[in-house]
Amino acid sequence: MAVDFKYIVVGRGLMGAAAARHLARQTDGVAVIGPDEPADRKTHQGVFASHYDEGRITRTIDPDRNWALLANRSIGRYGEIVRDSGIDFYREVGCVVVAPNGSDYLGRTRQAAVSLGVETSLLDEGALQGAFPFFAFADGCAGVFEAKGAGHISPRKLVKAQSLLAEKAGAAVIRDNVVSIREEGGSAVVRTAGGLAYRAEKVLLAAGGFSIAENLLPRPVEMTVYGRTVTLFEVSEADAIHLAAMPSLILDVPGIHIYLLPPIRYPDGKFYLKIGGDPDDLVLSNETEMRAWFRTEGRESVRAHLQRIVADLAPDLTPLSISTAACVVSQTQSGYPMIGYTSSPAIAVMTGCAGTSAKSSDEIGRLGAELLMSGRISEQGYSTDFAPLFR
């Protein structure tokens, strides 16, 4: 039976748009299907994505070498994506990981960086205070600092860049919402909320947390989706200039695991510091719960928790306002993305990125493209095969 496309990527978020770009650069007959960002999140009834934001941390340094490698290879292509798209989504302000001196977390972070040839500095308590006087870390902390190739990205602009480059390379960008994927007659049929159907030789589902929705896979992926609340601290332009030397921060101390981004200008023209790190989990079991969650402002209890952390961490900061937003993260049993085929040789999945994939999305998308074109992912230095699990 004739097909409309060779490959269809379902989901036009960070990983899906990246996969579409990599596919379109190597072959024709590529389509990526996914809606634009909703104009009004509170009244939107369709699906959502977590890239509707201006700030995501980016860095190679990570206690897990596979995640470090995914990030390092993605960051290495940022310049190419910016150059070819004309969309500047990356700010190199550095990243520091802070934890108790001598902790396993710091040790593994440093070791992974060394194994990849990434230059870092090990800062003791005094050096931390000297380098970053705007932070008040607890006694006994130390840090691993990556000055080059680290900082933060705008996930919204990165998706825009990837979508643009996929389209420039010949991919069809279909702004619709997929409601079902089925194998029929040896190929895959994708149906959309707009009432259209597209047939492809192979389909790659890259729908983030919404990959658990019904009717998208032969069997659901073994994955847990959690609601997360991020908190934004508005600062004055003068404070933003004063904090210009602030790097992105990951803090891992007993009872606290957070990330904090330096002041970033958002579409409303204001500067915000962004912090994330829920102290407990909110499980979202299905698509209905996810849609409802995205229409909220998150949880007040998380806001209060993060507000206390910022008050201790940056005691001189006087925010002009404090606001929150909802997003989701998807956890797999392996702790790594799932990139592989379902029981159908025509339907594959790429999802489950533990809330840490924005920085690594281009490499994850490249692996998804390789899966469709080659039928498998070669090792390439990773100690995992990224095999998906299904319920």
C-alpha positions in Angstrom: 0.0 0.0 0.0 1.3 3.5 -0.9 2.7 5.6 1.9 2.5 9.4 2.3 5.9 9.6 4.0 8.9 7.4 4.6 9.2 8.5 8.2 6.8 10.4 10.6 8.0 11.8 13.9 5.0 12.3 16.3 5.8 15.1 18.7 7.4 18.4 17.8 9.1 19.1 21.1 12.8 19.1 21.8 13.6 15.5 20.9 11.0 15.1 18.1 12.1 18.3 16.3 15.7 17.2 16.6 14.9 13.8 15.2 13.1 15.4 12.3 16.1 17.6 11.5 18.5 14.7 11.5 16.2 12.6 9.4 15.5 15.3 6.8 19.2 16.0 6.4 19.7 12.4 5.3 16.6 11.4 3.4 13.4 12.7 1.8 9.9 11.7 2.8 10.0 13.0 6.4 7.2 14.6 8.4 7.0 15.8 12.0 3.6 16.3 13.5 2.9 18.4 16.6 1.0 21.5 17.6 2.3 25.0 18.2 2.4 26.4 21.7 -1.1 27.2 22.8 -2.0 30.9 23.0 -3.7 30.5 26.4 -2.4 27.7 28.5 -5.2 28.0 31.1 -8.0 27.4 28.5 -6.2 25.1 26.1 -7.9 21.7 25.9 -5.2 19.9 23.7 -1.8 18.4 24.5 1.0 20.4 26.0 4.8 20.3 26.1 7.4 21.3 28.7 9.5 23.4 26.3 7.2 26.4 26.6 9.9 28.3 28.6 13.0 30.4 28.2 15.4 28.6 30.6 16.9 25.2 30.8 20.2 24.3 32.3 22.9 23.0 29.9 26.2 21.4 30.8 28.3 18.3 30.2 29.1 17.8 33.9 27.0 15.0 35.3 27.6 12.1 37.7 26.4 9.7 35.0 28.7 9.3 32.0 26.0 8.4 29.6 24.0 11.6 30.3 27.3 13.6 30.2 28.0 12.1 26.7 24.5 12.8 25.5 24.9 16.4 26.6 28.4 16.9 25.3 27.6 15.7 21.8 24.5 17.9 21.7 26.3 21.0 23.0 28.9 20.4 20.3 26.3 21.0 17.7 24.7 24.1 19.2 26.8 26.4 17.1 25.8 24.7 13.9 22.1 24.9 14.8 22.4 28.6 15.7 24.3 29.4 12.5 22.0 27.5 10.1 18.7 28.7 11.7 19.7 32.2 12.7 18.0 31.6 16.1 20.2 32.2 19.1 19.0 29.9 21.9 22.2 29.4 23.9 24.0 31.4 26.6 27.5 30.3 27.7 27.6 31.4 31.3 29.1 28.2 32.8 27.6 25.7 35.2 28.7 24.8 38.8 27.6 21.6 40.6 27.8 22.1 44.4 27.6 19.3 47.0 29.3 18.3 50.2 33.1 18.2 49.9 34.2 14.7 49.2 30.8 13.4 48.2 30.3 10.6 45.7 28.1 13.0 43.6 31.0 15.4 43.1 33.5 12.6 42.6 31.5 10.9 39.8 30.7 14.3 38.2 34.4 15.1 38.0 35.3 11.6 36.8 32.7 11.7 34.0 34.1 15.1 32.8 37.6 13.8 32.8 36.7 10.7 30.8 35.2 13.0 28.1 38.1 15.4 28.1 35.9 18.2 29.4 37.8 20.9 31.3 36.5 21.6 34.8 37.7 23.3 38.0 37.4 21.8 41.4 36.5 24.6 43.9 36.8 24.2 47.7 34.6 26.1 50.1 36.7 29.2 50.0 37.1 29.2 46.2 33.3 28.8 45.8 32.7 31.9 47.9 35.3 33.9 46.1 34.1 32.9 42.6 30.3 33.3 43.4 29.9 35.8 46.2 26.1 36.1 45.5 25.6 32.5 46.7 25.6 31.5 50.4 26.4 27.8 50.4 26.3 25.7 53.5 29.6 25.0 55.3 31.6 22.1 54.0 30.5 22.4 50.3 32.7 22.2 47.3 32.0 22.5 43.6 32.8 21.3 40.1 32.7 24.3 37.7 32.5 24.0 33.9 33.1 27.4 32.4 33.0 26.6 28.7 30.3 24.8 26.8 27.8 25.2 29.7 25.1 27.7 30.8 21.5 27.7 29.7 19.3 27.4 26.6 15.9 28.6 25.6 14.0 25.4 24.9 11.3 27.3 23.1 13.8 28.8 20.7 15.7 25.5 20.3 12.4 23.8 19.2 11.8 26.7 16.8 15.3 26.3 15.3 15.1 22.6 15.0 11.6 22.8 13.3 12.9 25.5 10.9 15.9 23.5 9.9 13.9 20.3 9.5 11.5 22.2 7.2 14.5 23.8 5.3 15.9 20.3 4.7 12.6 19.1 3.2 10.6 17.8 6.1 6.8 18.5 6.2 5.9 20.2 9.5 2.3 19.4 10.3 0.8 21.5 13.1 -1.7 19.1 14.5 -2.2 16.7 17.4 -2.0 12.9 16.9 -4.7 10.8 18.5 -3.7 7.3 17.3 -1.0 5.3 15.7 -1.7 1.9 14.3 0.1 -0.7 12.1 -2.0 -1.5 9.1 -0.9 -3.6 6.2 2.8 -3.5 7.1 3.0 0.3 7.5 1.9 2.8 10.2 -1.1 5.0 10.1 -1.2 8.2 12.1 -4.5 9.9 12.7 -4.8 13.4 14.0 -7.3 15.5 16.0 -7.9 17.5 12.8 -9.4 14.4 11.2 -6.6 13.6 8.9 -4.7 10.3 8.4 -1.1 9.8 7.2 0.6 6.6 6.3 4.3 6.0 6.7 6.9 3.2 6.5 7.9 3.9 10.1 6.7 6.2 12.9 8.7 7.5 15.9 6.6 8.6 18.9 8.4 11.4 20.7 5.6 12.9 22.8 7.3 13.3 26.1 5.0 12.5 29.1 2.1 12.3 26.7 3.7 9.1 25.3 1.7 7.2 27.9 -1.6 8.3 26.3 -3.9 5.6 25.0 -3.9 4.5 21.3 -0.4 5.7 20.5 1.6 2.4 21.0 0.7 -1.3 20.8 1.5 -1.5 24.5 2.1 1.4 26.9 5.7 2.2 27.8 6.8 1.4 31.3 7.2 5.0 32.5 6.1 7.2 35.3 5.1 10.8 34.7 5.5 13.3 37.5 4.1 16.8 37.7 6.7 19.4 38.5 6.5 23.0 39.7 9.0 25.6 38.7 9.3 28.9 40.5 10.3 32.2 38.8 11.8 35.1 40.8 11.4 38.4 39.0 14.4 40.7 39.4 15.1 44.3 38.3 17.2 45.0 35.3 19.8 46.5 37.7 19.9 43.3 39.7 20.1 41.3 36.4 23.2 43.3 35.5 24.7 42.8 39.0 24.2 39.1 38.7 25.6 38.9 35.1 28.4 36.6 36.3 26.0 34.1 37.9 26.4 30.6 36.3 23.7 28.0 36.2 23.7 26.0 39.4 23.0 22.5 40.6 22.9 22.1 44.3 22.9 18.6 45.8 23.0 18.6 49.6 21.1 16.5 52.2 17.4 17.1 51.7 17.8 19.5 48.8 18.4 18.8 45.1 17.7 21.9 43.0 18.8 23.7 39.9 18.9 27.5 39.6 19.3 29.6 36.5 20.7 33.1 36.4 18.5 36.1 35.3 17.0 35.4 31.9 14.8 37.9 29.9 11.4 36.3 29.2 9.0 37.3 26.5 7.2 39.8 28.8 10.5 41.8 28.8 11.2 41.0 32.5 14.1 39.2 34.0 13.6 36.0 36.1 15.7 33.6 38.1 14.3 30.1 37.6 14.5 27.4 40.2 13.2 23.8 40.1 13.4 20.8 42.5 10.2 19.4 44.0 10.7 17.9 47.4 8.2 15.2 46.7 6.4 13.6 43.8 3.0 14.1 42.2 2.2 11.2 39.9 0.1 11.9 36.8 -1.4 8.6 35.6 -3.0 9.4 32.3 -3.4 12.0 29.6 -6.5 13.6 31.3 -4.5 14.3 34.4 -1.6 15.7 32.5 -3.8 18.1 30.5 -5.4 19.3 33.7 -2.0 19.7 35.4 -0.6 21.9 32.7 -3.5 24.3 33.0 -2.5 25.0 36.6 0.2 27.1 38.1 1.7 24.1 39.9 1.7 23.4 43.7 1.9 26.1 46.4 3.7 23.7 48.7 6.6 23.4 46.2 6.7 27.2 45.7 7.1 27.6 49.5 9.8 25.0 49.6 11.8 26.6 46.8 11.2 30.1 48.1 12.9 29.1 51.4 15.8 27.6 49.6 16.4 30.8 47.6 16.1 32.9 50.7 19.0 30.9 52.2 21.0 30.5 49.0 20.8 34.1 47.8 20.0 36.2 50.9 20.6 39.5 49.2 18.1 38.9 46.5 14.9 40.9 46.7 12.5 39.6 44.1 9.9 42.0 42.6 7.5 39.1 42.2 7.4 35.3 42.6 5.4 33.1 40.2 5.1 29.4 39.4 4.4 27.2 36.4 3.6 23.5 35.8 5.6 21.1 33.7 6.2 17.3 33.8 9.1 14.9 33.9 9.1 11.2 32.7 11.1 8.6 34.6 12.1 5.2 33.2 13.4 2.2 35.2 16.8 2.5 33.6 17.1 6.2 34.3 17.9 6.7 30.6 15.7 7.6 27.6 13.9 4.8 25.9 14.7 4.8 22.2 13.6 1.6 20.4 10.9 -0.3 18.6 7.6 -1.6 19.9 6.2 -5.0 19.1 5.6 -3.5 15.6 8.6 -3.0 13.3 6.8 0.1 11.9 6.3 1.9 15.3 9.2 3.1 17.5 9.3 5.3 20.6 11.7 7.9 22.0 10.8 9.2 25.4 11.5 9.1 29.2 14.2 11.7 29.8 14.0 12.3 33.6 13.5 16.0 33.2 17.1 16.4 32.0 16.9 16.0 28.3 16.6 19.6 27.0 20.4 20.1 26.9 20.8 16.6 25.3 17.9 16.7 23.0 19.8 17.0 19.7 21.8 13.9 20.4 18.8 12.0 21.6 17.0 13.0 18.4 20.0 11.9 16.3 19.8 8.5 18.0 16.1 8.3 17.2 16.8 9.1 13.6 19.5 6.4 13.4 17.0 3.9 14.9 14.5 4.6 12.1 17.1 4.6 9.3 19.3 1.7 10.4 16.9 -0.4 12.4 19.1 -0.1 15.5 21.3 2.1 17.6 25.0 1.3 17.5 27.0 1.6 20.7 28.9 4.8 20.1 30.4 4.9 23.5 27.2 4.5 25.5 27.0 1.8 28.1 23.2 1.4 27.7 21.3 0.3 24.6 18.3 2.6 25.4 15.9 -0.3 25.0 12.3 0.6 25.9 10.2 -1.4 28.4 6.5 -1.9 27.9 3.7 -2.8 30.4 
